[in-house]
Amino acid sequence: MEDDMVFAFFLLSCRFIFLSVFIITLSDLECDYINARSCCSKLNKWVISRLTGHTIVTVLMLILLHWFIFLLNLPIATWNIY
């Protein structure tokens, strides 16, 4: 049980790091430190990894037979794949 909580907090901290990258890049765009094209190229690198990660987690929920969580994530994963 304790290992699961450590892993959950690890994933939560990784999510905050991804979020801070988005916020810093958008604030640089707002202050005109970078142009829009540069901002999009920086953010597109992170979006692909986020979409891939979400799809992997959804497939893992299916494999591990967590049906309710899988059904909650399925519409979002389907939209991301589309």
Phi and psi restraints in degrees (range 20) as a CNS / XPLOR table:
assign (resid 1 and name C) (resid 2 and name N)
       (resid 2 and name CA) (resid 2 and name C) 1.0 -68.6 20.0 2
assign (resid 2 and name N) (resid 2 and name CA)
       (resid 2 and name C) (resid 3 and name N) 1.0 -35.7 20.0 2
assign (resid 2 and name C) (resid 3 and name N)
       (resid 3 and name CA) (resid 3 and name C) 1.0 -66.2 20.0 2
assign (resid 3 and name N) (resid 3 and name CA)
       (resid 3 and name C) (resid 4 and name N) 1.0 -35.1 20.0 2
assign (resid 3 and name C) (resid 4 and name N)
       (resid 4 and name CA) (resid 4 and name C) 1.0 -64.7 20.0 2
assign (resid 4 and name N) (resid 4 and name CA)
       (resid 4 and name C) (resid 5 and name N) 1.0 -38.2 20.0 2
assign (resid 4 and name C) (resid 5 and name N)
       (resid 5 and name CA) (resid 5 and name C) 1.0 -69.4 20.0 2
assign (resid 5 and name N) (resid 5 and name CA)
       (resid 5 and name C) (resid 6 and name N) 1.0 -38.3 20.0 2
assign (resid 5 and name C) (resid 6 and name N)
       (resid 6 and name CA) (resid 6 and name C) 1.0 -63.7 20.0 2
assign (resid 6 and name N) (resid 6 and name CA)
       (resid 6 and name C) (resid 7 and name N) 1.0 -42.9 20.0 2
assign (resid 6 and name C) (resid 7 and name N)
       (resid 7 and name CA) (resid 7 and name C) 1.0 -65.4 20.0 2
assign (resid 7 and name N) (resid 7 and name CA)
       (resid 7 and name C) (resid 8 and name N) 1.0 -39.2 20.0 2
assign (resid 7 and name C) (resid 8 and name N)
       (resid 8 and name CA) (resid 8 and name C) 1.0 -64.8 20.0 2
assign (resid 8 and name N) (resid 8 and name CA)
       (resid 8 and name C) (resid 9 and name N) 1.0 -41.4 20.0 2
assign (resid 8 and name C) (resid 9 and name N)
       (resid 9 and name CA) (resid 9 and name C) 1.0 -68.3 20.0 2
assign (resid 9 and name N) (resid 9 and name CA)
       (resid 9 and name C) (resid 10 and name N) 1.0 -32.8 20.0 2
assign (resid 9 and name C) (resid 10 and name N)
       (resid 10 and name CA) (resid 10 and name C) 1.0 -63.7 20.0 2
assign (resid 10 and name N) (resid 10 and name CA)
       (resid 10 and name C) (resid 11 and name N) 1.0 -46.0 20.0 2
assign (resid 10 and name C) (resid 11 and name N)
       (resid 11 and name CA) (resid 11 and name C) 1.0 -64.6 20.0 2
assign (resid 11 and name N) (resid 11 and name CA)
       (resid 11 and name C) (resid 12 and name N) 1.0 -37.1 20.0 2
assign (resid 11 and name C) (resid 12 and name N)
       (resid 12 and name CA) (resid 12 and name C) 1.0 -65.1 20.0 2
assign (resid 12 and name N) (resid 12 and name CA)
       (resid 12 and name C) (resid 13 and name N) 1.0 -40.6 20.0 2
assign (resid 12 and name C) (resid 13 and name N)
       (resid 13 and name CA) (resid 13 and name C) 1.0 -68.9 20.0 2
assign (resid 13 and name N) (resid 13 and name CA)
       (resid 13 and name C) (resid 14 and name N) 1.0 -35.3 20.0 2
assign (resid 13 and name C) (resid 14 and name N)
       (resid 14 and name CA) (resid 14 and name C) 1.0 -63.4 20.0 2
assign (resid 14 and name N) (resid 14 and name CA)
       (resid 14 and name C) (resid 15 and name N) 1.0 -38.6 20.0 2
assign (resid 14 and name C) (resid 15 and name N)
       (resid 15 and name CA) (resid 15 and name C) 1.0 -63.9 20.0 2
assign (resid 15 and name N) (resid 15 and name CA)
       (resid 15 and name C) (resid 16 and name N) 1.0 -40.2 20.0 2
assign (resid 15 and name C) (resid 16 and name N)
       (resid 16 and name CA) (resid 16 and name C) 1.0 -66.2 20.0 2
assign (resid 16 and name N) (resid 16 and name CA)
       (resid 16 and name C) (resid 17 and name N) 1.0 -34.0 20.0 2
assign (resid 16 and name C) (resid 17 and name N)
       (resid 17 and name CA) (resid 17 and name C) 1.0 -66.0 20.0 2
assign (resid 17 and name N) (resid 17 and name CA)
       (resid 17 and name C) (resid 18 and name N) 1.0 -44.3 20.0 2
assign (resid 17 and name C) (resid 18 and name N)
       (resid 18 and name CA) (resid 18 and name C) 1.0 -60.4 20.0 2
assign (resid 18 and name N) (resid 18 and name CA)
       (resid 18 and name C) (resid 19 and name N) 1.0 -42.0 20.0 2
assign (resid 18 and name C) (resid 19 and name N)
       (resid 19 and name CA) (resid 19 and name C) 1.0 -64.7 20.0 2
assign (resid 19 and name N) (resid 19 and name CA)
       (resid 19 and name C) (resid 20 and name N) 1.0 -38.2 20.0 2
assign (resid 19 and name C) (resid 20 and name N)
       (resid 20 and name CA) (resid 20 and name C) 1.0 -67.5 20.0 2
assign (resid 20 and name N) (resid 20 and name CA)
       (resid 20 and name C) (resid 21 and name N) 1.0 -32.9 20.0 2
assign (resid 20 and name C) (resid 21 and name N)
       (resid 21 and name CA) (resid 21 and name C) 1.0 -62.9 20.0 2
assign (resid 21 and name N) (resid 21 and name CA)
       (resid 21 and name C) (resid 22 and name N) 1.0 -43.0 20.0 2
assign (resid 21 and name C) (resid 22 and name N)
       (resid 22 and name CA) (resid 22 and name C) 1.0 -62.3 20.0 2
assign (resid 22 and name N) (resid 22 and name CA)
       (resid 22 and name C) (resid 23 and name N) 1.0 -45.2 20.0 2
assign (resid 22 and name C) (resid 23 and name N)
       (resid 23 and name CA) (resid 23 and name C) 1.0 -66.0 20.0 2
assign (resid 23 and name N) (resid 23 and name CA)
       (resid 23 and name C) (resid 24 and name N) 1.0 -42.7 20.0 2
assign (resid 23 and name C) (resid 24 and name N)
       (resid 24 and name CA) (resid 24 and name C) 1.0 -64.5 20.0 2
assign (resid 24 and name N) (resid 24 and name CA)
       (resid 24 and name C) (resid 25 and name N) 1.0 -42.5 20.0 2
assign (resid 24 and name C) (resid 25 and name N)
       (resid 25 and name CA) (resid 25 and name C) 1.0 -65.6 20.0 2
assign (resid 25 and name N) (resid 25 and name CA)
       (resid 25 and name C) (resid 26 and name N) 1.0 -41.8 20.0 2
assign (resid 25 and name C) (resid 26 and name N)
       (resid 26 and name CA) (resid 26 and name C) 1.0 -69.0 20.0 2
assign (resid 26 and name N) (resid 26 and name CA)
       (resid 26 and name C) (resid 27 and name N) 1.0 -33.4 20.0 2
assign (resid 26 and name C) (resid 27 and name N)
       (resid 27 and name CA) (resid 27 and name C) 1.0 -70.8 20.0 2
assign (resid 27 and name N) (resid 27 and name CA)
       (resid 27 and name C) (resid 28 and name N) 1.0 -34.0 20.0 2
assign (resid 27 and name C) (resid 28 and name N)
       (resid 28 and name CA) (resid 28 and name C) 1.0 -64.3 20.0 2
assign (resid 28 and name N) (resid 28 and name CA)
       (resid 28 and name C) (resid 29 and name N) 1.0 -37.6 20.0 2
assign (resid 28 and name C) (resid 29 and name N)
       (resid 29 and name CA) (resid 29 and name C) 1.0 -65.9 20.0 2
assign (resid 29 and name N) (resid 29 and name CA)
       (resid 29 and name C) (resid 30 and name N) 1.0 -40.6 20.0 2
assign (resid 29 and name C) (resid 30 and name N)
       (resid 30 and name CA) (resid 30 and name C) 1.0 -65.6 20.0 2
assign (resid 30 and name N) (resid 30 and name CA)
       (resid 30 and name C) (resid 31 and name N) 1.0 -36.1 20.0 2
assign (resid 30 and name C) (resid 31 and name N)
       (resid 31 and name CA) (resid 31 and name C) 1.0 -87.2 20.0 2
assign (resid 31 and name N) (resid 31 and name CA)
       (resid 31 and name C) (resid 32 and name N) 1.0 5.3 20.0 2
assign (resid 31 and name C) (resid 32 and name N)
       (resid 32 and name CA) (resid 32 and name C) 1.0 63.4 20.0 2
assign (resid 32 and name N) (resid 32 and name CA)
       (resid 32 and name C) (resid 33 and name N) 1.0 31.1 20.0 2
assign (resid 32 and name C) (resid 33 and name N)
       (resid 33 and name CA) (resid 33 and name C) 1.0 -79.9 20.0 2
assign (resid 33 and name N) (resid 33 and name CA)
       (resid 33 and name C) (resid 34 and name N) 1.0 -29.1 20.0 2
assign (resid 33 and name C) (resid 34 and name N)
       (resid 34 and name CA) (resid 34 and name C) 1.0 -132.5 20.0 2
assign (resid 34 and name N) (resid 34 and name CA)
       (resid 34 and name C) (resid 35 and name N) 1.0 158.2 20.0 2
assign (resid 34 and name C) (resid 35 and name N)
       (resid 35 and name CA) (resid 35 and name C) 1.0 -90.2 20.0 2
assign (resid 35 and name N) (resid 35 and name CA)
       (resid 35 and name C) (resid 36 and name N) 1.0 173.5 20.0 2
assign (resid 35 and name C) (resid 36 and name N)
       (resid 36 and name CA) (resid 36 and name C) 1.0 -65.5 20.0 2
assign (resid 36 and name N) (resid 36 and name CA)
       (resid 36 and name C) (resid 37 and name N) 1.0 -37.5 20.0 2
assign (resid 36 and name C) (resid 37 and name N)
       (resid 37 and name CA) (resid 37 and name C) 1.0 -64.3 20.0 2
assign (resid 37 and name N) (resid 37 and name CA)
       (resid 37 and name C) (resid 38 and name N) 1.0 -42.5 20.0 2
assign (resid 37 and name C) (resid 38 and name N)
       (resid 38 and name CA) (resid 38 and name C) 1.0 -66.4 20.0 2
assign (resid 38 and name N) (resid 38 and name CA)
       (resid 38 and name C) (resid 39 and name N) 1.0 -38.6 20.0 2
assign (resid 38 and name C) (resid 39 and name N)
       (resid 39 and name CA) (resid 39 and name C) 1.0 -62.9 20.0 2
assign (resid 39 and name N) (resid 39 and name CA)
       (resid 39 and name C) (resid 40 and name N) 1.0 -45.2 20.0 2
assign (resid 39 and name C) (resid 40 and name N)
       (resid 40 and name CA) (resid 40 and name C) 1.0 -64.5 20.0 2
assign (resid 40 and name N) (resid 40 and name CA)
       (resid 40 and name C) (resid 41 and name N) 1.0 -39.5 20.0 2
assign (resid 40 and name C) (resid 41 and name N)
       (resid 41 and name CA) (resid 41 and name C) 1.0 -67.1 20.0 2
assign (resid 41 and name N) (resid 41 and name CA)
       (resid 41 and name C) (resid 42 and name N) 1.0 -35.1 20.0 2
assign (resid 41 and name C) (resid 42 and name N)
       (resid 42 and name CA) (resid 42 and name C) 1.0 -69.4 20.0 2
assign (resid 42 and name N) (resid 42 and name CA)
       (resid 42 and name C) (resid 43 and name N) 1.0 -42.3 20.0 2
assign (resid 42 and name C) (resid 43 and name N)
       (resid 43 and name CA) (resid 43 and name C) 1.0 -75.4 20.0 2
assign (resid 43 and name N) (resid 43 and name CA)
       (resid 43 and name C) (resid 44 and name N) 1.0 -29.8 20.0 2
assign (resid 43 and name C) (resid 44 and name N)
       (resid 44 and name CA) (resid 44 and name C) 1.0 -64.4 20.0 2
assign (resid 44 and name N) (resid 44 and name CA)
       (resid 44 and name C) (resid 45 and name N) 1.0 -30.3 20.0 2
assign (resid 44 and name C) (resid 45 and name N)
       (resid 45 and name CA) (resid 45 and name C) 1.0 -61.2 20.0 2
assign (resid 45 and name N) (resid 45 and name CA)
       (resid 45 and name C) (resid 46 and name N) 1.0 -39.8 20.0 2
assign (resid 45 and name C) (resid 46 and name N)
       (resid 46 and name CA) (resid 46 and name C) 1.0 -79.4 20.0 2
assign (resid 46 and name N) (resid 46 and name CA)
       (resid 46 and name C) (resid 47 and name N) 1.0 -31.7 20.0 2
assign (resid 46 and name C) (resid 47 and name N)
       (resid 47 and name CA) (resid 47 and name C) 1.0 -65.7 20.0 2
assign (resid 47 and name N) (resid 47 and name CA)
       (resid 47 and name C) (resid 48 and name N) 1.0 -42.3 20.0 2
assign (resid 47 and name C) (resid 48 and name N)
       (resid 48 and name CA) (resid 48 and name C) 1.0 -60.8 20.0 2
assign (resid 48 and name N) (resid 48 and name CA)
       (resid 48 and name C) (resid 49 and name N) 1.0 -42.9 20.0 2
assign (resid 48 and name C) (resid 49 and name N)
       (resid 49 and name CA) (resid 49 and name C) 1.0 -67.7 20.0 2
assign (resid 49 and name N) (resid 49 and name CA)
       (resid 49 and name C) (resid 50 and name N) 1.0 -35.8 20.0 2
assign (resid 49 and name C) (resid 50 and name N)
       (resid 50 and name CA) (resid 50 and name C) 1.0 -66.7 20.0 2
assign (resid 50 and name N) (resid 50 and name CA)
       (resid 50 and name C) (resid 51 and name N) 1.0 -42.3 20.0 2
assign (resid 50 and name C) (resid 51 and name N)
       (resid 51 and name CA) (resid 51 and name C) 1.0 -65.7 20.0 2
assign (resid 51 and name N) (resid 51 and name CA)
       (resid 51 and name C) (resid 52 and name N) 1.0 -40.6 20.0 2
assign (resid 51 and name C) (resid 52 and name N)
       (resid 52 and name CA) (resid 52 and name C) 1.0 -64.7 20.0 2
assign (resid 52 and name N) (resid 52 and name CA)
       (resid 52 and name C) (resid 53 and name N) 1.0 -43.7 20.0 2
assign (resid 52 and name C) (resid 53 and name N)
       (resid 53 and name CA) (resid 53 and name C) 1.0 -62.1 20.0 2
assign (resid 53 and name N) (resid 53 and name CA)
       (resid 53 and name C) (resid 54 and name N) 1.0 -41.5 20.0 2
assign (resid 53 and name C) (resid 54 and name N)
       (resid 54 and name CA) (resid 54 and name C) 1.0 -66.4 20.0 2
assign (resid 54 and name N) (resid 54 and name CA)
       (resid 54 and name C) (resid 55 and name N) 1.0 -38.7 20.0 2
assign (resid 54 and name C) (resid 55 and name N)
       (resid 55 and name CA) (resid 55 and name C) 1.0 -66.3 20.0 2
assign (resid 55 and name N) (resid 55 and name CA)
       (resid 55 and name C) (resid 56 and name N) 1.0 -41.0 20.0 2
assign (resid 55 and name C) (resid 56 and name N)
       (resid 56 and name CA) (resid 56 and name C) 1.0 -63.0 20.0 2
assign (resid 56 and name N) (resid 56 and name CA)
       (resid 56 and name C) (resid 57 and name N) 1.0 -43.3 20.0 2
assign (resid 56 and name C) (resid 57 and name N)
       (resid 57 and name CA) (resid 57 and name C) 1.0 -64.2 20.0 2
assign (resid 57 and name N) (resid 57 and name CA)
       (resid 57 and name C) (resid 58 and name N) 1.0 -39.3 20.0 2
assign (resid 57 and name C) (resid 58 and name N)
       (resid 58 and name CA) (resid 58 and name C) 1.0 -63.9 20.0 2
assign (resid 58 and name N) (resid 58 and name CA)
       (resid 58 and name C) (resid 59 and name N) 1.0 -42.5 20.0 2
assign (resid 58 and name C) (resid 59 and name N)
       (resid 59 and name CA) (resid 59 and name C) 1.0 -65.4 20.0 2
assign (resid 59 and name N) (resid 59 and name CA)
       (resid 59 and name C) (resid 60 and name N) 1.0 -38.3 20.0 2
assign (resid 59 and name C) (resid 60 and name N)
       (resid 60 and name CA) (resid 60 and name C) 1.0 -63.5 20.0 2
assign (resid 60 and name N) (resid 60 and name CA)
       (resid 60 and name C) (resid 61 and name N) 1.0 -37.0 20.0 2
assign (resid 60 and name C) (resid 61 and name N)
       (resid 61 and name CA) (resid 61 and name C) 1.0 -64.2 20.0 2
assign (resid 61 and name N) (resid 61 and name CA)
       (resid 61 and name C) (resid 62 and name N) 1.0 -35.5 20.0 2
assign (resid 61 and name C) (resid 62 and name N)
       (resid 62 and name CA) (resid 62 and name C) 1.0 -67.6 20.0 2
assign (resid 62 and name N) (resid 62 and name CA)
       (resid 62 and name C) (resid 63 and name N) 1.0 -43.8 20.0 2
assign (resid 62 and name C) (resid 63 and name N)
       (resid 63 and name CA) (resid 63 and name C) 1.0 -65.9 20.0 2
assign (resid 63 and name N) (resid 63 and name CA)
       (resid 63 and name C) (resid 64 and name N) 1.0 -39.0 20.0 2
assign (resid 63 and name C) (resid 64 and name N)
       (resid 64 and name CA) (resid 64 and name C) 1.0 -85.1 20.0 2
assign (resid 64 and name N) (resid 64 and name CA)
       (resid 64 and name C) (resid 65 and name N) 1.0 4.3 20.0 2
assign (resid 64 and name C) (resid 65 and name N)
       (resid 65 and name CA) (resid 65 and name C) 1.0 63.7 20.0 2
assign (resid 65 and name N) (resid 65 and name CA)
       (resid 65 and name C) (resid 66 and name N) 1.0 35.2 20.0 2
assign (resid 65 and name C) (resid 66 and name N)
       (resid 66 and name CA) (resid 66 and name C) 1.0 -93.4 20.0 2
assign (resid 66 and name N) (resid 66 and name CA)
       (resid 66 and name C) (resid 67 and name N) 1.0 81.4 20.0 2
assign (resid 66 and name C) (resid 67 and name N)
       (resid 67 and name CA) (resid 67 and name C) 1.0 -65.3 20.0 2
assign (resid 67 and name N) (resid 67 and name CA)
       (resid 67 and name C) (resid 68 and name N) 1.0 -43.6 20.0 2
assign (resid 67 and name C) (resid 68 and name N)
       (resid 68 and name CA) (resid 68 and name C) 1.0 -65.0 20.0 2
assign (resid 68 and name N) (resid 68 and name CA)
       (resid 68 and name C) (resid 69 and name N) 1.0 -45.6 20.0 2
assign (resid 68 and name C) (resid 69 and name N)
       (resid 69 and name CA) (resid 69 and name C) 1.0 -67.0 20.0 2
assign (resid 69 and name N) (resid 69 and name CA)
       (resid 69 and name C) (resid 70 and name N) 1.0 -37.0 20.0 2
assign (resid 69 and name C) (resid 70 and name N)
       (resid 70 and name CA) (resid 70 and name C) 1.0 -61.5 20.0 2
assign (resid 70 and name N) (resid 70 and name CA)
       (resid 70 and name C) (resid 71 and name N) 1.0 -44.8 20.0 2
assign (resid 70 and name C) (resid 71 and name N)
       (resid 71 and name CA) (resid 71 and name C) 1.0 -67.4 20.0 2
assign (resid 71 and name N) (resid 71 and name CA)
       (resid 71 and name C) (resid 72 and name N) 1.0 -29.7 20.0 2
assign (resid 71 and name C) (resid 72 and name N)
       (resid 72 and name CA) (resid 72 and name C) 1.0 -70.3 20.0 2
assign (resid 72 and name N) (resid 72 and name CA)
       (resid 72 and name C) (resid 73 and name N) 1.0 -36.5 20.0 2
assign (resid 72 and name C) (resid 73 and name N)
       (resid 73 and name CA) (resid 73 and name C) 1.0 -86.8 20.0 2
assign (resid 73 and name N) (resid 73 and name CA)
       (resid 73 and name C) (resid 74 and name N) 1.0 -17.4 20.0 2
assign (resid 73 and name C) (resid 74 and name N)
       (resid 74 and name CA) (resid 74 and name C) 1.0 -60.4 20.0 2
assign (resid 74 and name N) (resid 74 and name CA)
       (resid 74 and name C) (resid 75 and name N) 1.0 -45.7 20.0 2
assign (resid 74 and name C) (resid 75 and name N)
       (resid 75 and name CA) (resid 75 and name C) 1.0 -62.4 20.0 2
assign (resid 75 and name N) (resid 75 and name CA)
       (resid 75 and name C) (resid 76 and name N) 1.0 -37.8 20.0 2
assign (resid 75 and name C) (resid 76 and name N)
       (resid 76 and name CA) (resid 76 and name C) 1.0 -69.8 20.0 2
assign (resid 76 and name N) (resid 76 and name CA)
       (resid 76 and name C) (resid 77 and name N) 1.0 -42.5 20.0 2
assign (resid 76 and name C) (resid 77 and name N)
       (resid 77 and name CA) (resid 77 and name C) 1.0 -64.7 20.0 2
assign (resid 77 and name N) (resid 77 and name CA)
       (resid 77 and name C) (resid 78 and name N) 1.0 -38.7 20.0 2
assign (resid 77 and name C) (resid 78 and name N)
       (resid 78 and name CA) (resid 78 and name C) 1.0 -63.1 20.0 2
assign (resid 78 and name N) (resid 78 and name CA)
       (resid 78 and name C) (resid 79 and name N) 1.0 -43.3 20.0 2
assign (resid 78 and name C) (resid 79 and name N)
       (resid 79 and name CA) (resid 79 and name C) 1.0 -64.0 20.0 2
assign (resid 79 and name N) (resid 79 and name CA)
       (resid 79 and name C) (resid 80 and name N) 1.0 -39.9 20.0 2
assign (resid 79 and name C) (resid 80 and name N)
       (resid 80 and name CA) (resid 80 and name C) 1.0 -64.2 20.0 2
assign (resid 80 and name N) (resid 80 and name CA)
       (resid 80 and name C) (resid 81 and name N) 1.0 -39.7 20.0 2
assign (resid 80 and name C) (resid 81 and name N)
       (resid 81 and name CA) (resid 81 and name C) 1.0 -68.3 20.0 2
assign (resid 81 and name N) (resid 81 and name CA)
       (resid 81 and name C) (resid 82 and name N) 1.0 -37.0 20.0 2
